Amino acid sequence: MPLLHGRPRTPTRAPAYSRARRHLPSAVLALLLGLLGALVAPATATADPGDPNPNMIDWTVVDTFQGVLGNDIPLREGQNDCKSPQCEPPVDGFGRRHILEHGVVPDHEDIQETVGTEGFCVPAPDNRVICTNTDASLVVVYVTHNDPRSGDGRPFGIITAYYFLPCFQAADCPGPEQPHKVDTALTYTGADSAVNGSPARLSAMLTNNFGTPVNGRAVRFALGTGDAQQTCSGTTTASGTATCTIDSVDQPQGTSNAVPVAVTFGGDDDYNPSSTSAELGLTSPTELDYTGVRHLANGTPAQLAAKLTDFHGDAVPGRSVRFVLGTGEDRQTCSGTTSGSGNATCTVASVDQPLTDSATVPLRASFAGDAGYLASDASAQLKLQYATGRAYGVQAHVDLIGVPLLEIDPQPDTGNVRTADATTTDTPCSAEYTSPLLAVQKLCPKVTTALAPGNVTATSTVAQARIGLPGVPLIEVSGLTATSGSECGKATGSTTLTLKIAGVPVTVSGDPNTEIPLVGGGRLIVNEQLPSAGADAGLKVNGVHLVLPADGGEVVLASANSAMHNCGG
C-alpha cells in the first residue's frame, strides 16, 4: 500500500529538532522491543472471504487513541501482509501485525501526540488520515470509516505507524508527502448464467486494498466481445456493489455455451483502476414447429417432422427431437435428429390408433434441451382416416289417406359402422318377412372395411320380394344385390336384379338412378345412388326404391351405404 511506507510529511509548524533528538533514543529502544515482539505468534484470527488479503484478520482492539476532535482511533491486532508468490502484486496488512512486520509498535504517547495534535494530520482518499510528527519522528495512518466486519461499531482505526530518522538540516528535508491513490479490487457477484432474449442482471463489488467497500464509483460491464458486445454501467452503493441490467441478451451461442463478461472501474483522483472478468453460461430459447403429416391411416406408415429454431429463428442442427403419437397405452414413438436446416424427421412404421369422437390423434414433438439450448415442444391434432357404412334389407312406410298400412323399420340392419380398423359385421340374415302388402325372403346385409389402403364395402341382398300395394301395379324382384364401395378418391355403386312389373319382365340397364314410371303416378327407382354427406368419398345405393304417389310413402329394398373420411390432400 503506497501510503504506509512513503516519505514523512513535513509538519505545518517549524520542526523541533531538539525534541526529535530527545525522542530518538526511545524510538531506537522501541524498535528493539518491537523486533522481540515480532517473534511472538499472533492471536487466533478470523478469515474474511471478501478481503483481497487472504491472511487472517483479528479485529481485537489492543490500544485506543483520540483524534484532534476527540474521535475514536483504535489500534487493532489486525492482519499480516501477503507477499509474493501468494499475492501478486503483494497486499499490505494493517494494525499491530502489519506494524510488527516492518518494525516496532511506537510508544502510546508518541502515537497519541501524533494523531491528537492539530496540524499534524491531513485527509487522504477513502476516509484515511495521514499524520506526520517530526518532533517524534513518527508517521501514523488511520481510517475513520467503520468496517462492519469488525462487529464492534468502532472505526477501522490505525493502518500503520512507524518511526523515521529525523531530518537535521532543512536543505535535506523532503517536502510534505502527498496522499497517494488507493488501490482497488473488483469481484464479480452477478448472475452466473444468461439466456438469450431475456434480461441479465450483472453486479460486482468494488473494495479498497483492505476489502472495505468503495461507495459512489461508476463500474462498467461488457457482455460478449466484438460487434456482439453489450454494455451497461452501475454506481457502487455503500456496500460497494454496482449493478446494471442488459435488457435483452443477444449473444452468439457458439460451441462453448458461454459468454465472457468484463468488469472495469476506470479509477479517479482517489482510487486506482481495477478490473475483473467472469464467464457466464449461455443458453438460447428454442421454438419447435410441427411440419409433418396432418392425416394418418391405420396400417400405414406416417412420417413425422418438426423444425427446431433459436430465438432469432435460425436453425438449430444436431439435436434430437422425440415424437409421441397418441396417448396412454396407444402411444407410438420415434425420434429424429435435426439437420443443418433444423428439420428432424422420423417414421412410425404402421399407425395403430383408436378412433375417437373427433377422429383426431394427439401428436407431441419435444426437444429436451441441453447445455446450450432450452427445451421446447410442439403439439398438433392429426386427423385419423376412418370408414363409415350401413346396410339393411328392407324398410317401408306406407299410408292410405292418412291411415298407416305398412311400417317396417330397417331390417335386418348392420347399424351405422364407424371404424379406423379392418372389420366385418356379423349381422344375422333374415329368412323372410311376410304381410298381405309385402313379402320378402332371405335378406342379408354386410359391411366390410380394410386397411392399407383404407376402403369400405357395403352389400345388401334380397333373394325374393313381392310388393302389392293399393294404387300401384304388382312389383316382383328376385336376385337383388346392392353394393357400395368407397376408398379415398372414389366411390362406386351397383345393383343387380330380375324385375317384373304387373307380371311383365322389365330389362334394367344397370345405370345409376334408373327411374320407371308406374300406372297411378308412382315411381320405381332402380340402382338409386346418392352421395354420402360429410364424407371425402362415399355413396348410398338403394337397389329398389318405390315412391308412392301423393306422399303415400315408400318402400326400399337392399340399401348399402359406404364412405371414407379424413383422407387428406
Secondary structure, DSSP 8 states (H G I E B T S, - for coil): -TTTSS-----SS---HHHHHHHHHHHHHHHHHHHHHTTS-----B--TT-SS-S-EEEEEEEEEE-TTS-EEEEEEEE--B-TTTSSS-B--BHHHHHHHHS----HHHHHHHHHSTTSEEEETTTEEEEEETTTTEEEEEEEEE-GGGSS-SEEEEEEEEE-----SGGG---------B-EEEEE-S-SEEETTS-EEEEEEEEETTS-B--S-EEEEEESSGGG-EEEEEE--TTSEEEEEESS-----TTT-EEEEEEEE---SSB--EEEEEEEEEEB-EEEEE-S-SEE-TTS-EEEEEEEEETTS-B--S-EEEEEESSGGG-EEEEEE--TTSEEEEEESS------TT-EEEEEEEE---SSB--EEEEEEEEE-EEEEEEEEEEEEEEETTEEEEEEEEEEE---EEESS--B-----EEEEE-SSEEEEEEEEEEEEETTTTEEEEEEEEEEEEE--TTS--EEEEEEEEEEEEETTEEEEEEEEEEEETTEEE-----TTEEEE-TTS-EEEEEEEEE-TT-SEEEEEEEEEEE-GGG-EEEEEEEEEEEEE----
